[in-house]
Amino acid sequence: MYDTGSSGFNIDHLFAQKNNIDLIKKDISISLGDTFNRSLTKEDNIRSVLVNEFDFNAFHKATINLDFFKQFNVKIDYHKKLITLSNNEEQNLKQSNSILLSKNKDNLYLYGFYEIYSTVSIGDTVISGYFMVDTGNGRYVTLLNYPNNNLNELKKSIENNFSYVDVAMRIAHSSGLNNTLITNKTKVLIGNKTYNGVLVDIANTTLNNFPKNKFIGFIGGGMLKHFTIYSSQNKLILEQSRDKVKIASELITDGFKIIKRGKKAFVSTTFTNKTNTSEVSLNDQILEINNTPVKDLSKTEIEQLKTKLGNIISYKLKRKKNVFFIKTTVKNFLE
């Protein structure tokens, strides 16, 4: 995965062990396509991680991060599912359909990451500032809790006036984004274009690894997938992929996500709102889904079951030594 929200080169430690990749000596070479070959050194910031810790659908075994391609221009086309590297000094764009976010290196490439200035409106609350452009993050827009932005008060206002979903995850993300509140009563301004109904996460956290940064949040892949991204070391361009962008403003779920580890599966995330409480707890083990042992179901089959509106799903679960059964219905939790 190409991740503009991280630096260096991350490789899944289980994959490395299985394939006898020596991360201590860092004797690693990377080949991409037919033409790109590179040997990594300690300056490439190689890290061993559990790549799919937070996303059970993750299939990649490593992340190649923003600074890895610093000698190239990079084009990310979500619509075509294609990443193109180029040595050309300038990208050829239809400027009438492009959003040029910055030409100023000092303003754009702060702390080694791309940022854009955006405005998020929720009801009467308007929050403006710099957001990190993060292709490795599947969310839409995330607001972080900084002293000058009292997001706890904003959460209370949303809970009193709008539809919302509380999200809890079993393992804290490295940036602390494990517990958030999501709403779709929003407007997001990027460049000179406004997008209505964007899913916005409000998190009680800060970017502790960037103590002096100006970022007030992330713009993730959920939003970025509607654009083609052109990046180099001194500018970033978002080109809207289609004339009309329909932003998903629904959260389709039956109340929780599942993470599968080998033949076992566990509750990894729960969703609750004003009318839907959770019958499961984080780390509950899933034994059967619709009377089928979970070991016989693929991740794709589970995801398809849990995202089709109206599906009624039966579960057999285990919490410590207690086995219990529940039924759920797939619906839009932001109605």
N, C-alpha and C positions, 0 to 999 in steps of 0.2 A: 504494500500500500504506500502511495506517495502522500506524505503527511506534512502539510504546511504549518501545523501547530506543534511541531517538535523539531529537534535538531539531531544530527548524527545518524546512526544506523542502529535500529533495534532488531534483534532476532529472537524468536521464541526459544527459550532455553530447552524445552522438551524436544523440539525439532533439532536443535544443535546437538544434544546428547545422542539422539537416535542416529544421527548422521556423522557422528564423530568429528564435529566441528570444534576446534580448539579455540575457545574464546579468551583464554589466558594469553596464549602466544599471539592471538589476533592475526593469525596467518589465513586471511580470508580474501578471496577474489570474487568479484561480482560481474556477471555477464547479463546484459539485457539485449534481447533481439540478436541481430547478426553483427552489430558494429560496436557496441559499447562494452568495454572490458576495463576493469579497474581493480587494483589490489588495495585493500584497506590498510590503513596504518592507525596508530593510537590517536593521531590527530582527528580521525574520522568519528571519534566519540562512539565507539561500539558498546552497546549495552545488551545484556541478557534480560529478557522480560517474559512474562506470560502474556502473549499477544492477545489472545481472545478472552482475557479475564472478565471483561465487561460486556462482551457481545458474543452470545453463543452462536451467532450466524457467521462470525468471522472465519474466513477460509485462508487468509494470508498467513505466512510464516515469518514475515519480517516487514518492517516499515523503513522505507527510504525517505529521509526527511528533508526539510527545506534546503539546508545548506549543502546537501550531497550533490546537487546538480548546479552548483554555483557558476560553472563555466558555460552553462547552456541557458537559452530561453526555453521555458516549459509551457506547453499548451495542454490544458486539461479539458477535454470535451466529455462531460457527463452523459450527454444525449447519445453519443456514439460509443461511449465507454472506451475512450482512447486517450492515451497520454503521448504527446509528441515532443521530442527534444530537438532543438534547432540551434545552429551556430550563427544564424542570421542576426545582424545587429538590430533590426527592427522587425516587428510583426506587421503583416499586412492585414489591416482590419477595415471593416465598413464602419467608419467613425460615427456615422449617423445612428448606428444601433449599439454603440459602445458606451460604457461608463468608465471614463478615465478617472481613477480614484486618487492618484497622486503622481506627481513628477518629482517630488522632493524626497531624496533618499533619506535624509535625517528624519523626516516626518513619517515616512512609510515603513522603513526597515528598522524600527526600534527594537533593541534587544534581540536582534536576529530573526524577528518574525514580521510577517506582513500585517498591517493594520489598516482599517478604513474607518472614516468618521461617519457614524450613522445615528439616527434618532429613532427611539422606540416610544410609542404612545400607547398607554393603557388607560382607558377612560380619560380622565382629565390630567393624568400624570404624564409628563413628557421628560424623558431621560436621553440626553445626547452625550456622545463621547466616542472614544476609539475602541473598536472591536477587533480582536484577533481573527484573521481569516484562517479557519481550521478545517482543512479537507479530511482530517482524520477523525472528526467528530460528527456523528450521525444526527445530532440535534439540529434544530432550526436556528434559533437565537437564544443565547443564554445571558442573563444579567447576573452580575456578581455583586455581593453585598459589600460596598465600600462605605466608609464613614460619611461621606458627603451625599450618599444616596441611601436614604433610610428605607431599605427594601422590606423590612419587617412591617412597617406601616403600610407599604404598598400591598403586601400579602393580605393584611387584615382587610384592606379596602376591597381587594378582589374577592375574598371569601364572603364578604357582606353583599356584594353587588353583582358579581359575574359568575359564570360557570368556570370551574377549575378542577384540576386533578392534582392530588398529592402523590408524589412518587418517592418510594423508598427502595434502596438497593442493598443487597446483602454484603457487598464489599465496597469500601470507600474508594472512590477514584483518586488517583494521585493528586488531582487538583481539588479534591473535596466535594465533587459534584455528585454525591450519592443521594442526597435528599433535596428535592426541588418541588416547586409548585408550578404547574403549567396552566396557562390560559390562552384563549384564542381571540379575546376581545382586544385586538391589537392593530396597530399600524406601524410598519417599519419602513423608514426612509433610507434608501441606499442610493448615493449619487443624487439624481434628480427624479427618481422614481419611488412611488409609495406602493407598498404591498399590504393588503388588508387581510386580517385573519391568520397571520403567521403564528405558529405555536411558539410561545416564549416561555422558557424556563427561568424561574427566579430562584437563585441558589444562595444559601447562607454560607458563603465562603469567600476567600480571597486567593489570588495566585501567589502562594507563599514563596514559590521559587523565583518570582519577579517582584521583590519587595518594593521597588521604586517605580514600577511600571505605571503607565497611564491607562491600561486596558480596563474597561468596565464590563467586558464580556466577550463572548465568542459569536461568530457567525459560522455555523457548521454546515456539513454536507447536505442536510435536509433543505437548506435554503440555496446553497451553492449549486445544487444539481440542476437548477433552472438557468445556469449561466455556463458560458465557456470562459475559462480562466487563462489569462496570459500573464506569466510572471517572469521577471528577471531580477537582478540584484538591486535595481533602482526604480522599478515601477511595477504596478499591478493594474491590470485591466480586466474588468468583468464585462463580457458581451452577452446580452440577453439572448438565450437560445431561440426563443420564439416571440412573435409579436405580442401574444397574450400569455401571461404566466398565471396559471391557476395554482395557488398555494394551498396545500392540504391544511384544512383547519379542523380536522377530526382526529380523535385519538381512539382508534378501534382496538378493543381489547376485551377479554373476559375477566379482567381484574388482576392478572399477574403474568410475568414472563418466566420462562423456564430456561435454565442453563443445563446443557447435557455434558457430562464428563464420562467418556467411554460408554458403558452400558447403563450408567445411572444418571438420574436427572433430579434437579433441585429447583425450588422457587428462588429466583434471583432478584426479582423486582415486583413490588406490589403497587397497585393503583387504587386510590380511594377518592371519593368526592362527597358532596352533600348527601347523596342518596345511596351510595354504594360503599359499604364497609367491606373489609377483607375477611374471608373465612380461612385464609391461609396465612402462614407466617414465613418470613425469610428463612431459608435453609430447610424448609419442609421437603422431604423426599417424595418425588412422584413415582409411584409404582406402576400404575396403569392409567391409560387414557382411552375412554370408550371401550373398556374391557380388554384392551390390547396392552400387553407388557411394554413398558416404555423402551426397553432394550431393542424391541422389534420396529420401532418407529424412527425415521430419520429426522434430522433437524428441520428439513424442508417440510415434511409431512406435519410436524407439530406446528410450525409457523402458519401453514395454510389453514389448519383447523382453527387456530386461535385468532385469525384475522378476517374470517368470513362472517359478515354481519348476519345475525340471527342464529348462528350455530349454537346448539345446546350440547355442552361437553360434560361428560361424567369423568370423575377422577377418583382413583384410589391413592391415598397418601399415607405417609408415615411421619410422625413427629416424636422423636425419641423412640419409645417402645410402643406408642399408641398408633394403631392403624385406623383411619377414618375415611369417609366418602363424602364428596360434595358434587353438586352440579352447578355449572356456570352458563351464562349466555353472553355471546359476543355482541357488543354494542358500542356506540359512540359515547365515551365517558364525558365528552364536552358538550353534550346537548343541554 
